[in-house]
Amino acid sequence: MNEDPEFREVQRFRQPWLWGLLGGIVLLMLFAAPISWGGLAVVGAVAGLVYSLRLQTEVRADGIYLKMWPLHWSFRRIPYAEIERYESKQYRPLRDFGGWGIRWTPGKLAYNVSGNRGVWLERTNGRAVLVGSQHPDEFVRAIDEAVQ
């Protein structure tokens, strides 16, 4: 296995609207009703989880590696032999997959953190994978170089 990836990207949930939503929930809990310490602890735990989440994507000589830490403690590998076709693609996270994160719909799996662009991988087993990326064209070029 090649330890130096052709492409590496780390994405985090840092969208201002997301943190505004969590902050708004905290404000409502503090000022709209008696303080619920249990509720504040839950919101704090959710905020901590969202803050720590990161999608790591690597293109290596033997496949594409994905890890959504801390949900995955090790990389998930998609070997090139299992990829029938791939392309840079624009998508609609809410409409196509129901949001962000690790999302599953029949026959499709998405790993996305932000934005609406990524790399679409059609696998030989009939299940497709969308990997969200802020640099999808570089991602595809790295796959091109690795499979040659």
C-alpha positions in Angstrom: 0.0 0.0 0.0 1.3 3.4 -0.9 1.5 5.6 2.2 1.8 8.8 0.2 -1.7 9.5 -1.2 -2.1 11.0 -4.7 -4.9 13.2 -3.2 -5.9 14.0 0.4 -8.7 16.1 1.7 -10.0 16.7 5.2 -13.4 18.4 5.5 -15.2 19.5 8.7 -18.7 20.7 9.6 -18.0 24.5 10.0 -21.0 26.0 8.3 -22.2 29.2 10.0 -25.9 28.3 9.7 -25.3 25.0 11.5 -23.7 26.7 14.5 -26.3 29.5 14.4 -29.0 26.8 14.6 -27.3 25.1 17.6 -26.8 28.5 19.3 -30.4 29.4 18.7 -31.6 26.2 20.4 -29.4 27.0 23.4 -30.8 30.6 23.6 -34.4 29.3 23.4 -33.6 26.8 26.1 -32.1 29.5 28.3 -34.7 32.2 27.9 -38.0 30.7 26.7 -38.5 28.3 29.6 -37.0 27.2 32.9 -33.5 26.0 32.4 -33.2 22.3 31.5 -29.7 21.2 32.4 -30.2 17.8 30.9 -31.3 19.4 27.6 -28.4 21.8 27.6 -26.1 18.8 28.2 -27.6 17.0 25.2 -27.2 20.1 22.9 -23.6 20.4 24.2 -22.9 16.7 23.4 -24.4 17.1 19.9 -22.3 20.3 19.3 -19.2 18.5 20.5 -19.9 15.5 18.1 -20.6 17.8 15.2 -17.5 19.8 15.9 -15.3 16.7 16.0 -16.7 15.1 12.8 -14.3 15.1 9.9 -14.4 13.4 6.5 -11.0 12.3 5.4 -10.6 11.2 1.7 -7.5 9.8 0.2 -6.6 8.5 -3.3 -3.9 5.9 -3.0 -2.3 3.4 -5.4 -4.6 0.6 -4.4 -8.0 2.4 -4.0 -10.0 5.3 -2.5 -10.0 5.6 1.2 -12.8 7.2 3.3 -13.1 7.8 7.0 -15.7 9.9 8.8 -14.0 10.3 12.2 -15.1 9.6 15.0 -17.8 7.4 13.5 -15.2 5.3 11.6 -12.0 4.5 13.5 -10.3 3.1 10.4 -10.5 3.9 6.7 -13.0 2.3 4.4 -11.4 1.2 1.1 -12.9 1.1 -2.3 -10.5 -0.8 -4.5 -10.2 0.3 -8.1 -11.3 -3.1 -9.3 -14.7 -2.4 -7.8 -15.1 0.9 -9.6 -16.8 0.7 -13.0 -17.0 4.4 -13.7 -16.3 7.7 -11.9 -16.9 11.4 -12.5 -17.0 14.8 -11.0 -20.6 15.7 -10.2 -22.8 18.4 -8.8 -25.6 17.2 -6.6 -28.3 18.5 -4.2 -27.5 17.2 -0.7 -31.0 17.7 0.7 -33.0 16.5 -2.3 -30.7 13.7 -3.4 -29.7 12.3 0.0 -31.7 14.0 2.7 -28.8 16.1 4.1 -25.2 15.9 5.0 -23.0 13.3 6.7 -23.1 9.6 5.8 -26.3 9.2 4.0 -27.9 6.1 2.5 -30.7 5.8 -0.1 -31.5 2.6 -2.0 -28.5 1.8 -4.2 -26.6 4.9 -3.2 -24.3 6.0 -0.4 -23.1 9.5 0.2 -20.3 10.9 2.3 -20.7 14.6 2.4 -19.9 17.5 4.7 -20.6 20.7 2.9 -21.2 22.1 -0.5 -22.8 20.5 -3.6 -19.9 19.0 -5.5 -18.2 15.6 -5.3 -17.0 12.5 -7.1 -19.6 9.9 -8.2 -18.3 6.3 -8.1 -20.3 3.6 -9.8 -19.3 0.3 -8.4 -19.4 -3.2 -10.1 -21.8 -4.4 -7.4 -24.5 -1.9 -8.6 -24.1 0.4 -5.5 -23.0 3.9 -6.2 -21.0 6.1 -3.8 -20.9 9.9 -3.8 -17.9 11.4 -2.0 -18.4 15.1 -1.4 -15.3 17.2 -2.1 -14.3 20.9 -2.2 -11.8 19.9 -5.0 -13.6 17.3 -7.1 -11.6 17.9 -10.3 -8.3 17.3 -8.4 -9.9 14.2 -6.9 -10.8 12.8 -10.3 -7.3 13.7 -11.7 -5.7 11.8 -8.8 -7.9 8.7 -9.6 -6.9 9.0 -13.3 -3.2 9.0 -12.3 -3.6 6.1 -9.8 -5.4 3.8 -12.2 -2.9 4.2 -15.1 
